[in-house]
Amino acid sequence: MTAGKTGRIIVLHLAVIAALFAAQYFLPAYHHGNVARILVLASFAVGYNLLLGYTGLLSLGHAMFFAAGMYGAGLPLYYFDIGVIPAFGLGLLASLALAFCFGLLALRTSGVAFLIVTLMFAQAFFLATLYFNEITLGDQGFVLSEQARTLNLGGVGFSFADPTVKYNAALLLFACCMLGCLALVRSPIGRVWMAIRENEPRTRMLGYDSYRYKLLALVLSGVMSGAAGAGYALLFAYVGSTFASIQYSIFALLWALLGGVGTVLGPLVGAGLMFYLVDIAGDFTSSYLLVVGVVLVVLILWYPKGLLGSLRERWLPWLP
Amino acid sequence: MDFGPHLFLALLEGTVSAFVLAVTALGLSLVFGVMRVVNVAHGEFYMLGAVLAWWLTTLLAGSPAIGFGVALIIAPLIVGAFALAADWLILRRIDYHPESTIVATIGLLYIIQQLVLTFYGPDARPVEPPLYFRVSFPWFGYSGYKLIVVGASALLLLGVWLAMARTKFGLYMRATQQNQEMAQAFGVPVRRVYAIVFALGAMLAAAAGVLVVPIQQAHYLMGLDPLLLSFIVVIVGGLGSLRGTVVAAFVIGLSDGVISVFFSPTLAKIIATLFVAMVLVYRPSGLFGQPEEEA
């Protein structure tokens, strides 16, 4: 890998963050709010892509990690008002613990069996959020008060209800996830992940303990998804069991597929495009989720590499 | 009611849902066994059967028995034709690649579900049972139609078993299931077998949907539960094993029925999903047929 290539990659990703930072001064209020939401959802998709795109493990249960972060942060904040930073930390911890325990079990399987195990665990998690509705308030969910969502830094209060704070917090979250993903996939660990994706038995034969590497990928992917979930609860104030449903696992898959599996920026492109596609379709029909189905089928039939994946194949071979 | 009659009612309800589940899961099991693909849209075929049954019985509003009889034949045929088209347009083109098929059938799930939402609407609509009579037990009366569901499902299961065991096409299916390449070498039209099996699986789901609609009402989101339950049944029973599927449908259906009566249905589902996940974790190759090939 040449220094020029590394420089180009770093410049590109920093430029994307800078452009997103600058965008807040131009965007009209409606899109301003949308982009903040997209950034949080894209962080979720980046986490998902870490597992699917680089390690080659297809999961249908990532909503469970997103929701673990969400409830991990939301419940203590709602009941005990413990402050924003401890709540976020608890959200991360919850998704970390869940991803670790889940990984220990689920990674004993592979292929289609792994996929169904993720689906089943996530469904059990979703049903549990409904079953314990005295605490979680089930699918009705609960709303976090503005006072609980205010961050005190040296006497200055930052309320996440304020659009500017919200946007920049979302951007910070996304930038951390994206740069973290970039650093990871360019590190020796990332190389081993990709080797596992390409050919697991051969990687094992070279002396790598593929189980450990997959577990690490799953845990990091889960924590990133959990961070997005905790961020969502803090920034948009609502916590409900819909976010744990299969639909959100499918959304993460869809965003990663559309943007390009195994590309660092793909999840952002996928989440942004899909958000606006669904938004526009929602203006015309109540069956706006039809778009989701059509995009999935079209992608799998004609563009299995997604937008940035195809771009990389044709013109930009250096794109990470 | 005392404990005894209560348990009897639970077992009765469990039996009815077990039979319906067996028919639905058998469709999924056939598709997985022969084609080695997981059809995530299976529950939507079930829903489509129920919705078409509502549509056909409203169209033929006269005697409910005739309308329902027509629905029981026509609705699975329509769904089967739709599945054939999906196989030809989508699955064949991605060469039945296992993971791509899952993504494609998720797409199909949304397409079917949202089209039904567009043309049928968000309401749950009832269909009148074709016959109405009550079977009276000493403690309570029971809807006779539910017993007809049991009978019809049993006939369907028997029919599939006979077709698999006694016909030439059944032989083709079993050959493809055992070894696809070898079957092709012996002149089995594997592609056609795939298409027909996919349609057959969809038709079984649709038939189950038609049978259940007088009990349950037709709704565009009704496909998710049978899908998950069928997954559970097919995995526990051993993929591709028809006998295993039927046996597992009874175990799961009855225990689901009994647990649901005495505890909360949600708790029953949590236990069932965790159980099946554990089965997959600890017996992955055993329950998925042969161990996965290593490159």
Boltz contact constraints between the chains, C-beta under 6 A:
constraints:
  - contact:
      token1: [A, 58]
      token2: [B, 99]
      max_distance: 6.0
  - contact:
      token1: [A, 105]
      token2: [B, 281]
      max_distance: 6.0
  - contact:
      token1: [A, 108]
      token2: [B, 281]
      max_distance: 6.0
  - contact:
      token1: [A, 109]
      token2: [B, 280]
      max_distance: 6.0
  - contact:
      token1: [A, 109]
      token2: [B, 281]
      max_distance: 6.0
  - contact:
      token1: [A, 109]
      token2: [B, 284]
      max_distance: 6.0
  - contact:
      token1: [A, 111]
      token2: [B, 292]
      max_distance: 6.0
  - contact:
      token1: [A, 112]
      token2: [B, 38]
      max_distance: 6.0
  - contact:
      token1: [A, 112]
      token2: [B, 98]
      max_distance: 6.0
  - contact:
      token1: [A, 113]
      token2: [B, 280]
      max_distance: 6.0
  - contact:
      token1: [A, 113]
      token2: [B, 284]
      max_distance: 6.0
  - contact:
      token1: [A, 113]
      token2: [B, 288]
      max_distance: 6.0
  - contact:
      token1: [A, 117]
      token2: [B, 277]
      max_distance: 6.0
  - contact:
      token1: [A, 117]
      token2: [B, 280]
      max_distance: 6.0
  - contact:
      token1: [A, 120]
      token2: [B, 273]
      max_distance: 6.0
  - contact:
      token1: [A, 120]
      token2: [B, 276]
      max_distance: 6.0
  - contact:
      token1: [A, 120]
      token2: [B, 277]
      max_distance: 6.0
  - contact:
      token1: [A, 121]
      token2: [B, 277]
      max_distance: 6.0
  - contact:
      token1: [A, 123]
      token2: [B, 273]
      max_distance: 6.0
  - contact:
      token1: [A, 124]
      token2: [B, 270]
      max_distance: 6.0
  - contact:
      token1: [A, 124]
      token2: [B, 273]
      max_distance: 6.0
  - contact:
      token1: [A, 124]
      token2: [B, 274]
      max_distance: 6.0
  - contact:
      token1: [A, 127]
      token2: [B, 266]
      max_distance: 6.0
  - contact:
      token1: [A, 127]
      token2: [B, 269]
      max_distance: 6.0
  - contact:
      token1: [A, 127]
      token2: [B, 270]
      max_distance: 6.0
  - contact:
      token1: [A, 128]
      token2: [B, 270]
      max_distance: 6.0
  - contact:
      token1: [A, 130]
      token2: [B, 266]
      max_distance: 6.0
  - contact:
      token1: [A, 131]
      token2: [B, 266]
      max_distance: 6.0
  - contact:
      token1: [A, 201]
      token2: [B, 294]
      max_distance: 6.0
  - contact:
      token1: [A, 250]
      token2: [B, 106]
      max_distance: 6.0
  - contact:
      token1: [A, 287]
      token2: [B, 114]
      max_distance: 6.0
  - contact:
      token1: [A, 287]
      token2: [B, 117]
      max_distance: 6.0
  - contact:
      token1: [A, 287]
      token2: [B, 118]
      max_distance: 6.0
  - contact:
      token1: [A, 289]
      token2: [B, 110]
      max_distance: 6.0
  - contact:
      token1: [A, 289]
      token2: [B, 114]
      max_distance: 6.0
  - contact:
      token1: [A, 290]
      token2: [B, 114]
      max_distance: 6.0
  - contact:
      token1: [A, 292]
      token2: [B, 110]
      max_distance: 6.0
  - contact:
      token1: [A, 293]
      token2: [B, 107]
      max_distance: 6.0
  - contact:
      token1: [A, 293]
      token2: [B, 110]
      max_distance: 6.0
  - contact:
      token1: [A, 293]
      token2: [B, 111]
      max_distance: 6.0
  - contact:
      token1: [A, 296]
      token2: [B, 103]
      max_distance: 6.0
  - contact:
      token1: [A, 296]
      token2: [B, 106]
      max_distance: 6.0
  - contact:
      token1: [A, 296]
      token2: [B, 107]
      max_distance: 6.0
  - contact:
      token1: [A, 297]
      token2: [B, 104]
      max_distance: 6.0
  - contact:
      token1: [A, 297]
      token2: [B, 107]
      max_distance: 6.0
  - contact:
      token1: [A, 300]
      token2: [B, 100]
      max_distance: 6.0
  - contact:
      token1: [A, 300]
      token2: [B, 103]
      max_distance: 6.0
  - contact:
      token1: [A, 300]
      token2: [B, 104]
      max_distance: 6.0
  - contact:
      token1: [A, 301]
      token2: [B, 93]
      max_distance: 6.0
